[in-house]
Every structure is written in structure tokens, then in C-alpha cells.
Amino acid sequence: MITAHKYLNLDLSVINVSAVIIDKLTQNDLLKYDELLGIVVSILGKNAKDVFPYALNFLYLLDKIQYLPLSDSFQLTKN
């Protein structure tokens, strides 16, 4: 999913979806999972729904976002 191949739509790559997530989280301090998913789908289309969890995992593993389970929301980490 991260590496490119000839059938990959670059707009729906994990890197691009991650960039949209980071952009929206810089504009808003805190976004709920459903709100963030709705924003990504409205920008990239309904096929982005399949890539969305992988992009969240990618950003979480890189320690760029943190998940707040009580509010079911995400925010950028303070690095």
C-alpha cells in the first residue's frame, strides 16, 4: 500500500491520505473518528474509506497522532 505500482491511484495512497489527515488535524486541534473520516471521504472520495484505517495506523506508528479513547478522537502529538 505504501510502495507505488502501476495500478496504484496516488490520490488514494496511504501517504496522501495521511497528508490530508495531518492537514485537517493542524486546522482543528481535536477531531472525532467519524468527523475525520467524513472529511477525508469528502476530499478524496468514497474509495478513501478503505485506506483511512491504514493511514491512521501509519501516522500512529510514526508518533504523529494520538488517539483519545474517552472521546473517540484524534489529535496531533506535541513533538
Backbone as a chain_set.jsonl record, in Angstrom:
{"seq": "MITAHKYLNLDLSVINVSAVIIDKLTQNDLLKYDELLGIVVSILGKNAKDVFPYALNFLYLLDKIQYLPLSDSFQLTKN", "coords": {"N": [[0.801, -1.198, 0.0], [2.006, 1.203, 0.614], [4.223, 1.403, -1.076], [4.666, 2.282, -4.49], [2.955, 1.117, -7.406], [2.024, 0.107, -10.742], [-0.749, 0.142, -10.853], [-1.656, 1.694, -8.827], [-3.589, 4.252, -7.471], [-2.528, 7.347, -6.922], [-3.762, 9.353, -5.465], [-5.193, 7.977, -3.615], [-3.349, 6.784, -1.996], [-1.593, 5.613, 0.934], [0.18, 7.485, 1.928], [-0.752, 9.935, 0.846], [-3.383, 10.102, 1.899], [-2.713, 10.189, 4.578], [-1.424, 12.653, 4.621], [-3.588, 14.378, 4.172], [-5.034, 13.896, 6.512], [-3.239, 14.871, 8.465], [-3.175, 17.548, 7.675], [-5.822, 18.368, 8.186], [-5.957, 17.928, 10.925], [-4.145, 19.82, 11.812], [-5.529, 22.121, 11.352], [-7.733, 21.824, 13.005], [-7.788, 21.241, 16.419], [-8.676, 18.889, 17.63], [-10.327, 16.048, 16.485], [-13.122, 13.97, 16.048], [-13.35, 10.453, 15.309], [-15.337, 9.753, 13.362], [-15.915, 12.273, 12.264], [-13.435, 12.976, 11.166], [-13.103, 10.908, 9.314], [-15.283, 11.494, 7.627], [-14.478, 13.966, 6.593], [-12.155, 13.262, 5.16], [-13.257, 11.49, 3.277], [-14.956, 13.249, 1.925], [-13.099, 14.88, 0.685], [-11.372, 13.17, -0.81], [-12.96, 11.189, -1.907], [-15.231, 8.315, -1.968], [-13.781, 5.933, -2.031], [-11.602, 6.335, -0.455], [-12.258, 5.538, 2.028], [-11.502, 2.915, 2.434], [-8.742, 3.046, 2.71], [-8.317, 4.677, 4.83], [-8.131, 3.59, 7.605], [-5.583, 2.388, 7.46], [-3.946, 4.581, 6.988], [-4.298, 5.977, 9.374], [-3.124, 4.136, 11.141], [-0.493, 4.181, 10.147], [0.281, 6.856, 10.716], [0.012, 6.804, 13.497], [1.931, 4.906, 14.217], [4.209, 6.275, 13.494], [4.219, 8.136, 15.432], [2.831, 10.551, 15.12], [0.2, 11.187, 15.516], [-2.208, 10.976, 18.16], [-4.483, 8.852, 19.862], [-7.476, 9.397, 21.542], [-9.223, 7.641, 23.672], [-11.515, 8.038, 25.328], [-13.027, 10.092, 24.205], [-13.146, 9.208, 21.645], [-11.463, 10.259, 19.602], [-8.95, 12.041, 17.657], [-5.742, 13.63, 17.832], [-2.959, 15.76, 16.991], [0.362, 14.887, 17.927], [2.531, 16.415, 20.317], [5.355, 17.0, 19.307]], "CA": [[0.0, 0.0, 0.0], [2.84, 2.4, 0.663], [5.052, 1.464, -2.277], [3.904, 2.521, -5.714], [2.943, 0.159, -8.502], [1.385, 0.75, -11.89], [-2.194, 0.22, -10.68], [-1.956, 2.498, -7.638], [-4.087, 5.613, -7.607], [-1.721, 8.105, -5.961], [-4.64, 10.127, -4.592], [-5.679, 7.091, -2.566], [-2.231, 6.111, -1.335], [-1.523, 5.828, 2.383], [0.915, 8.738, 2.159], [-1.619, 11.074, 0.531], [-4.458, 10.145, 2.889], [-2.068, 10.647, 5.811], [-1.192, 14.1, 4.488], [-4.882, 15.039, 4.37], [-5.35, 13.785, 7.941], [-2.382, 15.818, 9.185], [-3.628, 18.895, 7.324], [-7.07, 18.669, 8.895], [-5.698, 17.992, 12.364], [-3.473, 21.087, 12.129], [-6.564, 23.153, 11.341], [-8.581, 21.565, 14.175], [-6.975, 20.596, 17.452], [-9.216, 17.591, 18.01], [-11.403, 15.603, 15.607], [-13.629, 12.63, 16.302], [-13.072, 9.487, 14.237], [-16.336, 9.875, 12.3], [-15.733, 13.57, 11.61], [-12.212, 12.899, 10.36], [-13.414, 10.035, 8.183], [-16.162, 12.249, 6.729], [-13.678, 14.994, 5.914], [-11.28, 12.585, 4.195], [-14.101, 10.972, 2.199], [-15.441, 14.378, 1.127], [-11.993, 15.421, -0.108], [-10.759, 12.19, -1.708], [-13.946, 10.285, -2.486], [-15.656, 7.206, -1.107], [-12.777, 4.871, -2.013], [-10.629, 6.645, 0.598], [-12.71, 4.871, 3.244], [-10.748, 1.674, 2.581], [-7.347, 3.352, 3.037], [-8.317, 5.508, 6.036], [-7.537, 2.954, 8.797], [-4.154, 2.174, 7.252], [-3.294, 5.881, 7.156], [-4.269, 6.248, 10.816], [-2.094, 3.261, 11.721], [0.793, 4.7, 9.7], [0.579, 8.064, 11.489], [0.165, 6.429, 14.902], [3.223, 4.238, 14.373], [5.238, 7.308, 13.382], [4.0, 9.012, 16.581], [2.378, 11.86, 14.661], [-1.123, 11.419, 16.079], [-2.545, 10.158, 19.314], [-5.892, 8.515, 19.967], [-8.067, 9.638, 22.853], [-10.327, 6.677, 23.671], [-12.726, 8.502, 26.008], [-13.818, 10.905, 23.28], [-13.045, 8.575, 20.323], [-10.968, 11.319, 18.725], [-7.529, 12.084, 17.369], [-5.077, 14.93, 17.826], [-1.538, 15.672, 16.679], [1.231, 14.831, 19.094], [3.34, 17.622, 20.524], [6.78, 16.636, 19.176]], "C": [[0.848, 1.268, 0.0], [3.681, 2.518, -0.602], [4.175, 1.576, -3.513], [4.02, 1.345, -6.676], [2.077, 0.749, -9.598], [-0.133, 0.864, -11.764], [-2.608, 1.098, -9.508], [-2.463, 3.877, -8.036], [-3.382, 6.437, -6.526], [-2.564, 8.961, -5.033], [-5.14, 9.292, -3.427], [-4.564, 6.303, -1.897], [-2.235, 6.451, 0.153], [-0.836, 7.152, 2.69], [0.016, 9.947, 1.916], [-2.761, 11.202, 1.537], [-3.901, 10.616, 4.235], [-1.817, 12.148, 5.777], [-2.484, 14.88, 4.687], [-5.264, 15.019, 5.848], [-4.526, 14.782, 8.747], [-2.823, 17.246, 8.913], [-4.882, 19.27, 8.1], [-6.871, 18.728, 10.408], [-4.894, 19.235, 12.749], [-4.477, 22.236, 12.145], [-7.48, 23.046, 12.554], [-7.747, 20.81, 15.193], [-7.393, 19.158, 17.719], [-10.361, 17.248, 17.065], [-11.815, 14.19, 15.983], [-13.381, 11.752, 15.077], [-14.045, 9.671, 13.073], [-16.215, 11.198, 11.545], [-14.526, 13.544, 10.678], [-12.427, 12.022, 9.139], [-14.292, 10.755, 7.169], [-15.416, 13.308, 5.943], [-12.812, 14.36, 4.833], [-12.09, 12.068, 3.016], [-14.62, 12.115, 1.329], [-14.343, 14.97, 0.245], [-11.531, 14.441, -1.176], [-11.737, 11.228, -2.359], [-14.192, 9.079, -1.603], [-14.658, 6.061, -1.058], [-11.698, 5.118, -0.963], [-11.006, 5.983, 1.915], [-11.945, 3.578, 3.497], [-9.325, 1.918, 3.076], [-7.233, 4.087, 4.375], [-7.726, 4.814, 7.273], [-6.039, 2.708, 8.67], [-3.374, 3.472, 7.43], [-3.227, 6.265, 8.629], [-3.207, 5.404, 11.506], [-0.697, 3.761, 11.388], [1.2, 5.912, 10.531], [0.774, 7.751, 12.968], [1.514, 5.764, 15.144], [4.393, 5.212, 14.263], [5.156, 8.322, 14.519], [3.657, 10.442, 16.152], [1.001, 12.208, 15.206], [-1.266, 10.574, 17.332], [-4.057, 9.999, 19.364], [-6.347, 8.735, 21.392], [-9.319, 8.774, 22.968], [-11.609, 7.169, 24.34], [-13.624, 9.315, 25.091], [-13.829, 10.338, 21.865], [-12.575, 9.592, 19.284], [-9.454, 11.242, 18.599], [-7.033, 13.518, 17.48], [-3.613, 14.706, 17.465], [-0.738, 15.606, 17.964], [2.089, 16.084, 19.152], [4.815, 17.239, 20.481], [7.597, 17.843, 18.862]], "O": [[0.443, 2.29, -0.555], [3.835, 3.613, -1.144], [3.074, 1.027, -3.563], [5.05, 0.674, -6.744], [1.456, 1.793, -9.399], [-0.746, 1.624, -12.514], [-3.8, 1.23, -9.229], [-1.841, 4.577, -8.836], [-3.627, 6.233, -5.337], [-2.132, 9.269, -3.922], [-5.474, 9.83, -2.371], [-4.817, 5.26, -1.294], [-2.811, 7.455, 0.571], [-1.235, 7.86, 3.614], [0.027, 10.889, 2.708], [-3.069, 12.309, 1.979], [-4.565, 11.368, 4.95], [-1.98, 12.833, 6.786], [-2.471, 15.941, 5.311], [-5.763, 16.013, 6.375], [-5.062, 15.465, 9.62], [-2.843, 18.071, 9.826], [-4.982, 20.384, 8.615], [-7.546, 19.495, 11.093], [-4.951, 19.664, 13.901], [-4.293, 23.214, 12.87], [-7.95, 24.059, 13.071], [-7.072, 19.84, 14.85], [-6.552, 18.305, 18.003], [-11.264, 18.06, 16.862], [-10.972, 13.322, 16.208], [-13.225, 12.246, 13.96], [-13.621, 9.738, 11.919], [-16.391, 11.239, 10.328], [-14.587, 14.029, 9.548], [-11.977, 12.361, 8.044], [-14.063, 10.635, 5.966], [-15.69, 13.524, 4.763], [-12.744, 14.868, 3.714], [-11.658, 12.193, 1.87], [-14.713, 11.961, 0.111], [-14.63, 15.504, -0.826], [-11.32, 14.83, -2.324], [-11.361, 10.514, -3.289], [-13.478, 8.84, -0.629], [-14.69, 5.277, -0.109], [-10.956, 4.199, -0.617], [-10.177, 5.875, 2.818], [-11.758, 3.185, 4.649], [-8.765, 1.082, 3.786], [-6.161, 4.11, 4.98], [-6.88, 5.411, 7.939], [-5.305, 2.805, 9.654], [-2.265, 3.462, 7.963], [-2.225, 6.815, 9.085], [-2.472, 5.901, 12.36], [0.185, 3.765, 12.246], [2.335, 5.99, 10.999], [1.613, 8.368, 13.624], [2.166, 6.025, 16.155], [5.444, 4.999, 14.868], [5.943, 9.267, 14.562], [4.13, 11.413, 16.743], [0.664, 13.384, 15.344], [-0.548, 9.595, 17.535], [-4.808, 10.889, 18.963], [-5.684, 8.312, 22.338], [-10.365, 9.128, 22.425], [-12.696, 6.748, 23.946], [-14.849, 9.235, 25.188], [-14.451, 10.917, 20.974], [-13.195, 9.765, 18.235], [-8.777, 10.502, 19.312], [-7.773, 14.478, 17.261], [-3.089, 13.602, 17.615], [-1.117, 16.201, 18.972], [2.333, 16.728, 18.132], [5.459, 17.164, 21.528], [8.815, 17.743, 18.715]]}, "num_chains": 1, "name": "protein.A"}
